[in-house]
Amino acid sequence: MRIALTLSREQVAALRRQRYLKLWPLHAQAEAIQDHANGRPEKLTAMNADFDRIRAELPWPDPV
């Protein structure tokens, strides 16, 4: 018999949030958004790539 343990949607959301904030604290996110608004998109592009990677590493659980 095999048992598969999966995280709930709430647990995945909490883990994603923790990782987002560890890599990009709120002040760094705000700076990336402001730089993008001022014509310098490099930081926002890097932040979005990091967030995409985190979402790929922590996908939503399959609905039951």
C-alpha positions as CSV (number, residue, x, y, z in Angstrom):
1,M,0.0,0.0,0.0
2,R,1.3,3.4,-0.9
3,I,0.3,6.6,0.7
4,A,1.0,9.9,-1.1
5,L,1.1,13.0,1.1
6,T,0.2,16.2,-0.6
7,L,0.1,19.8,0.6
8,S,-3.1,21.6,0.7
9,R,-3.7,24.7,-1.4
10,E,-3.3,26.9,1.7
11,Q,0.0,25.2,2.6
12,V,1.3,25.7,-0.9
13,A,0.3,29.4,-0.9
14,A,2.0,29.9,2.4
15,L,5.2,28.2,1.2
16,R,5.2,30.3,-2.0
17,R,4.7,33.5,0.0
18,Q,7.6,32.6,2.3
19,R,9.9,32.0,-0.7
20,Y,8.8,35.1,-2.5
21,L,9.5,37.3,0.5
22,K,12.8,35.6,1.2
23,L,14.1,36.3,-2.3
24,W,12.3,39.6,-2.8
25,P,11.3,41.4,0.4
26,L,8.5,44.0,-0.1
27,H,10.9,46.9,-0.4
28,A,12.8,45.1,-3.2
29,Q,9.5,44.3,-4.9
30,A,8.5,48.0,-4.7
31,E,11.8,49.0,-6.1
32,A,11.5,46.6,-9.0
33,I,8.1,47.9,-9.9
34,Q,9.2,51.6,-9.6
35,D,12.2,51.0,-11.7
36,H,10.0,49.3,-14.4
37,A,7.7,52.3,-14.3
38,N,10.7,54.5,-14.9
39,G,11.8,52.6,-17.9
40,R,14.3,50.1,-16.3
41,P,12.6,46.7,-16.4
42,E,15.6,44.6,-15.5
43,K,14.7,44.1,-11.8
44,L,11.1,43.3,-12.5
45,T,12.1,40.8,-15.2
46,A,14.4,39.1,-12.7
47,M,11.7,39.1,-10.0
48,N,9.1,37.6,-12.3
49,A,11.6,34.9,-13.4
50,D,12.2,34.0,-9.7
51,F,8.5,34.0,-9.0
52,D,7.8,31.8,-12.0
53,R,10.5,29.3,-10.8
54,I,9.0,29.2,-7.3
55,R,5.5,28.5,-8.8
56,A,7.0,25.7,-10.9
57,E,8.7,24.2,-7.8
58,L,5.5,24.5,-5.8
59,P,2.5,23.7,-8.1
60,W,-1.0,23.7,-6.9
61,P,-2.2,20.3,-5.7
62,D,-4.5,18.3,-7.9
63,P,-8.2,18.7,-7.0
64,V,-9.6,15.7,-5.3
